[in-house]
Amino acid sequence: MQETWKCCGIEDANDWERNTYFAIASKEVQSPEAGGVPFSCCVNSSETMLKNFYCGHGVRLKEQVLHSTGSPIYTEGCLPKLQLWLSNNVFLVGICLVVAAIIQFLGICFAQNLKSDIFAQRAKCCLGCPFAPEFRFMHLDQLIRVIYVISCISTIGIFFLGKPAASVKIESLLFGKKEKKPTASLNELVAKLPDASREYMLKELPMRRMSALVYLLIVCSIALPIWWITTDIERVPFDVLPETYTIDFNIRVHFVRTSDVNEKELDSIVESVMDRLIGAEVVRPLTITWTAETHIVQSVETAEEELWREAQTEKEELHACVVLVPPSKWTLFSATTVHLSSSHCAFIQLPEKDTDKEKMLNRLYETVWDILVDIPHLNNIVRRDLRQHMQPHQIAILPLSHQKRLVWDSVPLASHYIVQIVYVHGSPDALSSPCSICNRISKSLRILATLVQSFTSLTVSSEHLWDYDVRHLLEKDVQNRWTLSHNGMDQMLKDVEAQLHTVELGASVLKLLVVDFEDPIILLDQDGEDSNGVAVASWGAILAKNEKADSQIINAMRMLLGLDSDLLVGWTREAVALCEWEKNRAYLRALLDNAMRAASATRALKKMTENITTIAIKEHIAAKANEAKRLIEEGLGDGNAPHLNKIVLARELADSALSDPSLLDRLYMPRDERFAIYLPIALPTLLSVCKAAYDVFIWILESIGLSKNLLKTPKLKTN
């Protein structure tokens, strides 16, 4: 085995005993490997280098070789080993090759002898040609060739010159001898038959005609309808929304002031902000009609209550409310310029100096455009459904907050979510019963489900994994803390996904992984910094189990549902799970999302029927598409108060119609393949049908007296 190494000695593999570390007679170095076969292999980098008599130092032992980085082991592939084996067994290999060659040679010789015997026996057979003296004596192979040539010539002559007179003798066909012409017509042959045969034919003729008629009736009444039903592609027409259809929303912006704010000052602010809102870009087919309404309240504290009472009276669904507060009435920290309350209102601090008025107008515009209504999010939904790709320069000019939310805004919002809380108990000492933190997490999510039920529904369930060891994914940092990196989270997602049960319902699933370990775990972000958790778009989130896990899981759900807002410096939000203005914003988003998806699904179904001729549209599919169109028009009919329930139902009907299995009933047989299949099946049937139709047609003519001398010259109508 050692001889198969490239160079384990000085010159080659056979002089390894000359090596200082492996030679028995070496006195320079007392090596424990002296007299043994060396494990390492020393290769010189050049042929002109000095021979290395000390090869093996530092890499003598196997354990050192496996852990060494500076002394690699050089090996070769299988071909040198095979060459070495062949050279060592050349005698055996030669004998095998000679035996194989002899066997092949003998087989070829025997085959040639057998072939010669066959040709010799065939050459002895001579046949006399009875009709041609020149072919009196001819060998069998020669006769076969002559017959083949004559056949070819006769075929060509018949094709170009026409069929010769009917001949029964070969001399007439070959040498053109004329014979007596046959009977001129079939009627004469029938007339020459005996009387008994003619009477039998006349008796049989009506039955044969009746059988032809019955055959035609069966084909026309049974075969043709079955063929039509099984091959016809049902195309029930349905209506879709036109390309010019627009989704109109009427949004009313309420500007509220106290008695301390001048009315003229408020009018100038409203006019400036409304001009910017009306002139801003909104991606079609979305159109927004902005209207403004001013209010005056007694105090800032009662503003929310008064506006809430008016909103309940007017039943407005799409609205935004801003309260302009003078600096003297501002109760929050002076550096806070915008405060988003838990109700419908946003409080904006008016500037003390006129030079800061432009900044205040920008804040007011961004509050309505980016926060309360979130038009950039709506534009992203429209671009997503229209398949409009954003160019890199378009993304670069977006504000930083919009760039961060671009991925989350592009995720479609489902009407129903199944939220699975998965507790990964990575410690063998974990409790076998749910703890108080687990109960708090479940309770918090169920409260959140009641808050978001106006635009989506959540079904909360929990699951425990007791047999998953997370210790191999954890690492200790310099502070002796257990940390879970991004790579570890990725591996955990794959492992947990493989162990979870599959949800067979049509709802979207969000998985929330809560990692439970005997020691606190720190989750790291992509930069290696500490974080509260990691959210994965359309999948779920990973969090560590701690005392703040319930609030952290609510923040993760807000991000997954697209409810989170990236506020600027100096902007604050009420510390609640979900604000009323966030509900209104999510409601508007759900309206647009479901309407766009429903319209896109019906248009895709229409486009598919135009491009694919074998797509079948049955009555129930057309009914779903028409009902979806009707519900969209009814749901969006009132721009002030659209009906989300109708829009969601329209989207479900459109998706159901687009994914119906009956669309593919005829897709397996395109028209060209159908023709290739029907031609060999239908052509023989068509010939027999034509023959039967001809017989019936002659029968009808004879019945009405158009055929003369029927009994005198009987005709054979069928075979």
C-alpha positions in Angstrom: 0.0 0.0 0.0 2.8 2.4 0.8 4.3 1.9 -2.7 1.3 3.6 -4.2 2.3 6.9 -2.7 4.0 9.3 -5.1 7.2 10.0 -3.2 7.8 8.7 0.3 11.5 8.5 0.0 14.3 10.4 -1.8 14.0 9.3 -5.4 10.8 7.3 -5.5 8.6 5.2 -3.3 11.1 2.3 -3.1 14.0 4.1 -1.3 12.1 5.4 1.7 14.6 3.6 4.0 17.2 6.3 2.9 15.1 8.8 4.8 16.8 9.9 8.0 13.7 9.5 10.1 12.8 6.1 8.9 16.1 4.4 8.2 17.1 1.7 10.7 20.8 2.5 10.4 20.3 6.2 10.9 22.4 7.5 13.8 21.8 11.3 13.3 18.3 11.2 14.6 16.8 8.7 17.1 13.3 8.5 15.5 10.6 6.2 17.0 9.6 5.6 13.4 12.9 4.0 12.5 12.4 0.8 10.6 8.7 1.5 9.9 6.9 2.5 6.8 6.5 6.3 6.7 3.0 7.7 6.8 3.7 11.1 5.3 4.8 11.9 1.8 7.4 14.5 0.8 7.2 16.1 -2.6 9.9 18.4 -4.0 8.6 21.5 -5.8 11.1 21.2 -8.5 13.3 18.5 -10.1 16.4 20.6 -9.6 16.0 21.0 -5.9 18.2 19.1 -3.4 16.9 15.8 -2.2 15.2 16.1 1.2 16.8 13.5 3.4 14.9 14.8 6.4 11.5 14.3 5.0 9.0 13.4 7.7 9.9 15.8 10.4 6.9 17.3 12.1 4.4 15.1 10.1 5.5 11.6 11.1 2.5 10.6 13.2 -1.0 10.2 11.8 -2.6 12.4 14.5 -0.1 15.2 13.7 -0.8 14.9 10.0 -4.5 15.2 10.4 -4.2 18.4 12.5 -1.3 19.9 10.7 -1.8 22.9 8.3 1.7 23.4 7.1 2.6 19.9 5.9 -0.1 18.6 3.6 -0.2 15.0 2.4 0.1 14.6 -1.4 -1.8 11.7 -3.0 -2.8 10.5 -6.4 -5.9 9.2 -8.1 -6.9 5.7 -9.2 -5.2 5.5 -12.6 -1.6 5.2 -11.2 -2.8 2.5 -8.9 -4.5 0.6 -11.8 -1.3 1.0 -13.9 0.8 -0.4 -11.0 -1.6 -3.4 -10.6 -1.4 -4.1 -14.3 2.4 -4.0 -14.4 2.5 -6.4 -11.4 0.1 -8.8 -13.0 1.2 -8.5 -16.6 1.4 -12.3 -17.1 -2.1 -13.0 -15.9 -3.5 -10.1 -17.9 -1.8 -11.3 -21.0 -3.1 -14.8 -20.7 -6.7 -13.5 -20.3 -6.3 -11.3 -23.4 -4.9 -14.1 -25.5 -7.7 -16.5 -24.5 -10.4 -13.9 -25.3 -8.8 -13.2 -28.7 -8.6 -17.0 -29.5 -12.3 -17.4 -28.7 -13.3 -14.5 -30.9 -11.1 -15.7 -33.7 -12.6 -19.2 -33.6 -16.1 -17.8 -33.6 -15.4 -15.7 -36.7 -13.9 -18.7 -38.5 -16.9 -21.0 -37.7 -19.3 -18.3 -38.9 -17.4 -17.9 -42.2 -17.4 -21.6 -42.8 -21.1 -21.8 -42.1 -21.8 -19.0 -44.5 -19.7 -20.6 -47.2 -21.6 -23.9 -46.8 -24.9 -22.1 -47.2 -23.9 -20.3 -50.4 -22.4 -23.5 -51.8 -25.6 -25.4 -51.3 -27.7 -22.6 -52.8 -25.4 -22.4 -55.8 -26.1 -26.0 -56.6 -29.8 -25.4 -57.0 -30.7 -24.5 -60.6 -34.3 -23.8 -61.8 -35.6 -24.1 -65.3 -37.7 -21.2 -66.5 -40.7 -22.6 -68.4 -41.8 -19.5 -70.2 -38.5 -18.0 -71.5 -35.8 -20.0 -73.3 -33.2 -17.5 -72.4 -33.8 -18.1 -68.7 -33.8 -21.9 -69.1 -31.1 -22.6 -66.6 -30.6 -20.0 -63.8 -29.3 -20.1 -60.3 -31.7 -19.3 -57.5 -30.0 -16.0 -56.5 -29.9 -14.9 -60.1 -33.6 -15.7 -60.5 -34.4 -13.7 -57.4 -32.6 -10.6 -58.8 -34.3 -10.9 -62.2 -37.7 -11.1 -60.6 -37.0 -8.1 -58.4 -35.9 -6.0 -61.5 -38.9 -7.1 -63.5 -41.2 -6.2 -60.6 -39.7 -2.7 -60.4 -40.0 -2.1 -64.1 -43.6 -3.4 -64.2 -44.6 -1.2 -61.3 -43.1 1.9 -62.9 -44.8 1.1 -66.2 -48.2 0.6 -64.6 -47.9 3.9 -62.8 -46.9 5.9 -65.9 -48.6 4.0 -68.7 -51.8 2.8 -67.0 -53.0 -0.5 -65.9 -52.8 -3.2 -68.7 -55.7 -5.4 -69.6 -56.7 -7.8 -66.9 -54.4 -10.9 -67.2 -54.3 -14.1 -65.5 -51.1 -15.4 -67.1 -47.6 -14.1 -66.3 -46.6 -14.2 -70.1 -49.2 -11.5 -70.8 -48.0 -9.3 -68.0 -44.4 -9.6 -68.9 -44.4 -9.7 -72.7 -47.6 -7.7 -73.5 -49.6 -10.6 -75.1 -53.2 -9.5 -75.6 -55.9 -11.5 -74.0 -59.7 -11.5 -74.2 -61.3 -8.5 -72.6 -63.2 -9.2 -69.3 -66.9 -8.5 -68.8 -67.6 -4.8 -69.3 -69.6 -4.1 -66.1 -70.8 -5.5 -62.8 -74.4 -5.7 -64.0 -73.5 -8.2 -66.8 -71.7 -10.4 -64.2 -74.8 -10.2 -62.0 -77.0 -11.1 -65.0 -74.9 -14.2 -65.7 -75.4 -15.5 -62.2 -77.9 -18.4 -61.7 -81.5 -17.5 -60.9 -81.2 -18.8 -57.4 -78.3 -16.6 -56.6 -80.0 -13.5 -58.0 -83.2 -14.2 -56.0 -81.1 -14.6 -52.9 -79.3 -11.3 -53.6 -82.7 -9.5 -54.1 -84.0 -10.9 -50.9 -80.9 -9.9 -49.0 -80.7 -6.4 -50.4 -83.5 -4.8 -48.2 -81.9 -6.3 -45.0 -78.5 -4.9 -46.0 -80.1 -1.5 -46.6 -81.9 -1.6 -43.3 -78.6 -2.4 -41.5 -77.0 0.6 -43.2 -79.8 2.8 -42.0 -79.6 1.5 -38.5 -75.9 2.0 -38.5 -76.4 5.6 -39.6 -79.0 6.2 -36.9 -76.6 4.8 -34.2 -73.7 7.0 -35.3 -75.9 10.1 -35.6 -77.9 9.6 -32.4 -75.3 8.1 -30.0 -71.7 8.4 -31.3 -71.8 12.0 -32.5 -73.4 13.4 -29.3 -70.9 11.5 -27.2 -68.0 12.7 -29.3 -69.3 16.3 -29.1 -69.8 16.2 -25.3 -66.5 14.6 -24.6 -64.4 16.8 -26.9 -66.2 20.2 -26.8 -64.6 22.9 -24.7 -67.2 24.6 -22.7 -66.8 28.4 -22.7 -69.4 30.2 -20.7 -68.9 34.0 -21.1 -68.2 36.1 -18.1 -67.6 39.8 -17.4 -64.5 41.4 -15.9 -63.7 44.9 -14.8 -62.4 47.0 -17.7 -58.8 48.3 -17.7 -60.0 51.8 -17.3 -61.9 51.0 -14.0 -60.7 53.1 -11.1 -60.8 52.5 -7.4 -62.1 55.7 -5.9 -61.7 56.6 -2.2 -63.0 59.8 -0.6 -60.9 60.7 2.4 -62.0 63.6 4.6 -59.3 65.3 6.6 -60.5 67.0 9.8 -58.5 70.0 11.0 -59.2 70.8 14.6 -58.3 74.0 16.4 -58.9 75.5 19.8 -60.1 78.9 20.5 -56.4 80.0 20.9 -55.7 79.4 17.2 -56.6 82.1 14.8 -59.2 81.1 12.2 -57.4 82.8 9.3 -54.2 81.1 10.3 -55.9 77.7 10.2 -57.4 78.4 6.8 -54.0 79.2 5.3 -52.6 76.0 6.8 -55.5 73.9 5.5 -55.2 75.4 2.0 -51.4 74.8 1.8 -51.7 71.2 3.1 -54.6 70.3 0.8 -52.8 71.6 -2.2 -49.9 69.4 -1.5 -52.2 66.4 -0.9 -54.1 66.9 -4.1 -51.0 67.4 -6.2 -49.1 64.4 -4.8 -48.7 61.2 -6.9 -51.2 58.4 -6.6 -50.7 55.3 -8.8 -53.7 54.5 -10.9 -56.2 52.8 -10.9 -56.3 54.2 -7.3 -57.8 57.7 -7.1 -58.2 59.6 -3.9 -60.5 62.6 -3.5 -59.4 64.8 -0.6 -61.8 67.0 1.3 -61.1 69.2 4.2 -63.3 70.1 7.2 -62.4 72.4 10.1 -63.6 72.1 13.7 -63.2 74.2 16.8 -63.2 72.6 20.2 -63.2 74.0 23.7 -60.0 72.3 24.8 -57.4 69.9 23.7 -58.4 67.4 26.3 -62.0 67.1 24.9 -61.0 67.2 21.2 -60.9 63.4 20.8 -64.2 62.8 22.6 -66.0 65.4 20.5 -64.6 64.2 17.2 -65.4 60.6 18.1 -69.0 61.5 18.7 -69.2 63.3 15.3 -67.6 60.3 13.5 -70.1 57.9 15.0 -73.0 60.1 14.0 -71.8 60.5 10.3 -70.5 56.9 10.1 -67.4 57.9 8.2 -65.0 55.0 7.5 -62.2 56.9 5.6 -61.0 59.9 7.4 -58.0 61.5 9.1 -57.9 63.9 12.0 -55.2 66.3 13.1 -55.4 68.6 16.1 -53.3 71.8 15.9 -52.1 72.7 19.4 -50.5 76.1 20.3 -47.3 75.9 22.2 -49.0 77.3 25.4 -51.4 74.3 25.4 -48.7 71.7 24.6 -48.5 69.3 27.6 -45.8 67.0 26.2 -42.1 67.5 26.0 -41.2 70.5 24.0 -38.9 68.6 21.7 -41.9 66.4 20.7 -43.5 68.0 17.7 -46.1 65.3 16.7 -47.9 62.9 19.0 -50.1 60.1 17.7 -52.8 59.3 20.2 -54.6 56.0 20.7 -57.7 57.3 19.1 -58.2 58.8 15.6 -56.2 62.0 16.2 -52.7 63.2 15.7 -51.6 66.2 17.8 -49.3 68.7 16.1 -47.5 71.4 17.9 -47.7 74.8 16.2 -44.5 76.8 15.9 -43.8 79.8 18.0 -42.0 81.6 15.2 -43.2 82.3 11.7 -39.9 81.0 10.4 -40.7 77.5 11.5 -44.1 77.5 9.8 -42.8 75.7 6.7 -41.4 72.9 8.9 -44.7 72.6 10.6 -46.5 72.4 7.2 -44.1 69.6 6.2 -44.8 67.7 9.4 -48.5 68.1 8.9 -48.4 66.9 5.3 -46.2 63.9 6.3 -48.5 63.0 9.2 -51.5 62.7 6.9 -49.8 61.3 3.8 -47.3 58.9 5.4 -48.8 58.0 8.8 -52.6 58.4 9.1 -53.4 57.3 5.5 -50.1 55.9 4.4 -50.4 56.6 0.6 -46.9 55.1 -0.1 -48.1 51.8 1.2 -51.2 51.9 -1.0 -49.0 52.8 -4.1 -46.8 49.8 -3.4 -49.9 47.6 -3.3 -51.0 48.9 -6.7 -47.6 48.4 -8.2 -47.4 44.9 -6.9 -50.6 43.8 -8.5 -49.8 45.6 -11.7 -46.4 43.9 -11.8 -44.6 47.3 -12.0 -41.0 46.9 -11.0 -39.3 49.7 -9.2 -36.0 50.7 -10.6 -33.0 51.1 -8.3 -33.0 54.9 -8.6 -36.7 55.0 -7.7 -35.9 53.1 -4.5 -32.9 55.3 -3.8 -35.0 58.5 -3.8 -37.5 57.1 -1.3 -37.3 58.3 2.3 -35.3 56.0 4.5 -38.4 54.9 6.4 -40.1 53.9 3.2 -37.1 51.9 2.1 -37.1 49.9 5.3 -40.8 49.1 4.9 -40.7 48.3 1.2 -40.5 44.5 1.8 -43.2 44.5 4.4 -45.5 46.7 2.3 -45.3 44.4 -0.6 -46.6 41.4 1.3 -50.3 40.7 0.6 -52.6 40.9 3.6 -54.6 37.8 4.2 -58.2 37.9 5.5 -57.5 35.0 7.9 -54.3 34.1 9.7 -53.5 31.0 11.8 -51.0 32.1 14.4 -48.9 29.2 15.8 -47.0 29.9 18.9 -44.2 27.3 19.0 -42.3 27.0 22.3 -38.9 25.4 21.6 -37.7 24.0 24.9 -34.0 23.5 24.4 -33.2 22.5 27.9 -33.8 19.1 29.4 -34.7 20.8 32.6 -37.6 22.7 31.0 -41.0 22.5 32.7 -43.5 20.0 31.3 -46.4 22.3 32.0 -47.2 25.8 30.5 -45.7 28.6 32.6 -47.1 32.0 33.3 -45.2 33.6 30.5 -46.8 31.2 28.0 -50.3 32.1 29.3 -49.5 35.8 29.1 -48.4 35.4 25.5 -51.5 33.6 24.4 -53.7 36.1 26.2 -52.0 39.0 24.6 -52.4 37.5 21.1 -56.1 36.8 21.7 -56.6 40.4 22.7 -54.8 41.5 19.6 -57.1 39.3 17.5 -60.2 41.1 18.9 -58.6 44.5 18.0 -57.8 43.6 14.3 -61.1 41.7 13.6 -62.3 44.7 11.6 -59.9 44.0 8.7 -58.5 40.5 9.4 -59.1 37.5 11.6 -56.5 35.7 13.8 -56.8 32.1 15.0 -54.3 31.5 17.8 -52.9 28.1 18.7 -49.8 26.9 20.6 -47.4 24.0 20.4 -44.5 22.7 22.4 -41.3 21.1 21.2 -39.6 19.2 24.0 -37.2 17.1 22.1 -35.3 19.8 20.2 -31.8 20.6 21.5 -30.7 24.2 20.7 -27.4 23.9 22.5 -25.5 23.2 19.3 -26.8 26.4 17.8 -25.8 28.7 20.7 -22.5 30.4 21.1 -21.0 32.2 24.1 -19.7 35.7 23.6 -16.9 37.6 25.4 -19.4 38.4 28.2 -20.1 34.7 28.7 -23.7 35.1 27.4 -25.5 32.5 25.3 -26.1 34.1 21.9 -28.1 32.9 18.8 -26.7 34.3 15.6 -28.4 34.7 12.2 -27.0 31.4 10.9 -28.2 29.6 14.0 -31.7 31.1 13.5 -31.7 30.0 9.9 -30.9 26.4 10.9 -33.5 26.5 13.7 -36.2 27.6 11.2 -35.4 24.7 9.0 -35.4 22.2 11.8 -38.6 23.4 13.4 -40.4 23.6 10.1 -39.6 20.0 9.5 -41.1 19.0 12.8 -44.3 21.0 12.8 -47.6 19.7 11.6 -48.9 20.8 8.2 -51.9 23.0 8.2 -54.4 21.9 5.6 -56.6 24.9 5.7 -56.5 27.6 3.1 -55.5 30.3 5.6 -52.0 31.8 5.9 -49.9 30.6 8.7 -47.6 32.8 10.9 -45.2 30.9 13.2 -43.9 32.6 16.3 -40.9 30.7 17.8 -40.3 31.3 21.5 -36.9 29.8 22.4 -36.8 28.5 26.0 -33.5 27.7 27.6 -32.1 27.3 31.1 -30.1 30.5 30.7 -31.0 33.8 29.1 -30.5 33.9 25.3 -29.5 37.0 23.4 -30.6 37.2 19.8 -28.2 38.9 17.4 -29.1 40.9 14.3 -27.3 40.8 11.0 -24.7 43.2 12.4 -24.0 41.1 15.5 -25.8 43.5 17.8 -28.3 42.6 20.5 -32.0 42.5 19.4 -35.4 41.6 20.9 -36.1 39.2 18.1 -36.1 38.6 14.3 -39.2 38.8 12.0 -39.4 36.9 8.8 -41.8 38.2 6.1 -44.8 35.9 5.5 -43.3 33.3 7.8 -43.2 34.6 11.4 -40.7 35.6 14.1 -38.2 34.2 16.5 -38.0 35.5 20.1 -36.3 34.5 23.3 -38.4 33.6 26.3 -38.2 36.3 29.0 -40.4 38.6 31.1 -41.1 40.9 28.2 -41.9 38.2 25.7 -45.6 39.1 25.5 -44.9 42.7 24.5 -42.2 41.6 22.1 -44.5 39.2 20.4 -47.1 41.9 19.9 -44.5 44.1 18.3 -43.5 41.2 16.0 -47.2 40.7 15.0 -47.6 44.4 14.3 -44.6 44.2 11.9 -45.9 41.0 10.2 -49.3 42.5 9.7 -47.9 45.8 8.3 -49.1 47.9 11.2 -45.8 49.2 12.3 -44.7 52.8 11.6 -41.2 54.1 11.4 -41.6 57.5 13.1 -39.2 60.4 12.7 -37.2 62.1 15.5 -39.5 64.1 17.7 -42.6 62.0 16.9 -44.2 59.9 19.5 -47.0 57.3 19.6 -49.2 56.2 22.4 -47.9 53.0 24.1 -50.9 50.7 23.2 -51.1 47.6 21.2 -53.2 49.1 18.4 -54.5 52.6 17.9 -57.7 53.6 16.2 -56.0 55.5 13.4 -53.9 52.3 12.7 -57.2 50.3 12.4 -58.5 52.9 9.9 -55.2 52.7 7.9 -55.2 48.9 7.9 -58.9 48.9 6.9 -58.1 51.1 3.9 -55.2 48.9 3.0 -57.4 45.8 3.2 -59.9 47.4 0.9 -57.4 48.2 -1.8 -55.5 45.0 -1.5 -58.5 42.7 -1.8 -60.0 44.8 -4.6 -56.8 44.8 -6.7 -56.3 41.1 -6.2 -59.9 40.3 -7.1 -59.7 42.4 -10.3 -56.3 40.9 -11.2 -57.6 37.4 -10.7 -60.7 37.9 -13.0 -58.6 39.6 -15.6 -56.0 36.8 -15.5 -58.8 34.3 -16.0 -60.0 36.2 -19.0 -56.5 36.5 -20.4 -55.9 32.8 -19.9 -59.0 31.9 -21.9 -57.8 34.2 -24.8 -54.3 32.7 -24.9 -55.0 29.1 -24.2 -57.8 27.6 -26.4 -58.2 24.4 -24.4 -59.1 26.2 -21.1 -62.7 25.3 -20.1 -65.0 27.9 -18.5 -68.0 26.1 -17.0 -71.1 27.7 -15.6 -70.0 27.8 -11.9 -66.7 29.4 -12.8 -68.4 32.1 -14.9 -70.9 32.6 -12.1 -68.0 33.1 -9.6 -66.3 35.6 -11.9 -69.6 37.6 -12.5 -70.4 37.6 -8.8 -66.9 38.8 -8.0 -67.3 41.7 -10.4 -70.7 42.6 -9.0 -69.4 42.6 -5.4 -66.4 44.8 -6.3 -68.7 47.3 -7.9 -71.1 47.3 -4.9 -68.3 47.3 -2.3 -66.6 50.3 -3.9 -69.7 52.1 -4.9 -69.7 54.4 -1.9 -66.3 56.1 -1.8 -66.9 57.4 1.7 -67.8 54.1 3.3 -66.7 51.0 1.2 -67.8 47.6 2.3 -64.8 45.4 3.2 -66.9 42.2 3.6 -68.1 42.4 0.0 -64.6 43.1 -1.3 -63.1 40.2 0.7 -65.8 37.8 -0.6 -65.2 39.0 -4.2 -61.5 38.3 -3.8 -62.2 34.8 -2.5 -64.6 34.1 -5.4 -62.1 35.3 -7.9 -59.3 33.2 -6.4 -61.5 30.2 -6.3 -62.5 30.7 -10.0 -58.9 31.1 -11.1 -57.7 28.0 -9.2 -60.7 25.8 -10.1 -59.5 22.3 -11.2 -62.2 22.1 -13.9 -60.2 24.7 -16.0 -57.8 21.9 -16.9 -60.4 19.4 -18.1 -59.4 19.8 -21.7 -55.9 21.1 -21.2 -54.3 17.7 -21.6 -55.3 17.5 -25.3 -54.3 20.5 -27.5 -55.8 20.8 -31.0 -52.8 19.4 -32.9 -52.6 16.3 -30.6 -56.3 15.9 -30.9 -56.1 15.8 -34.7 -53.3 13.3 -34.6 -55.4 11.0 -32.4 -58.7 11.4 -34.1 -57.4 10.9 -37.7 -56.6 7.2 -37.5 -59.7 6.6 -35.4 -62.3 8.7 -37.3 -61.1 8.1 -40.9 -62.1 4.3 -41.1 -65.4 5.1 -39.3 -66.0 8.0 -41.8 -65.5 5.7 -44.8 -68.0 3.2 -43.5 -70.5 6.0 -42.7 -70.1 7.4 -46.2 -70.7 3.9 -47.7 -73.8 3.4 -45.6 -75.1 6.9 -46.4 -74.7 6.1 -50.1 -76.6 2.9 -49.9 -79.4 4.6 -48.0 -79.4 7.4 -50.6 -79.8 4.9 -53.5 -82.6 3.2 -51.6 -84.5 6.4 -51.2 -84.1 7.2 -54.9 -85.4 3.7 -55.8 -88.3 4.1 -53.5 -89.5 7.3 -55.1 -89.1 5.8 -58.6 -86.0 7.6 -59.8 -84.1 4.4 -60.4 -85.2 2.4 -63.5 -85.0 -1.3 -64.3 -84.1 -2.2 -60.7 -85.2 -5.8 -61.0 -83.8 -6.4 -64.4 -80.3 -5.2 -63.6 -79.8 -5.8 -59.9 -76.8 -4.0 -58.4 -74.7 -5.2 -55.5 -74.7 -2.3 -53.1 -72.6 -3.6 -50.3 -69.8 -6.1 -50.0 
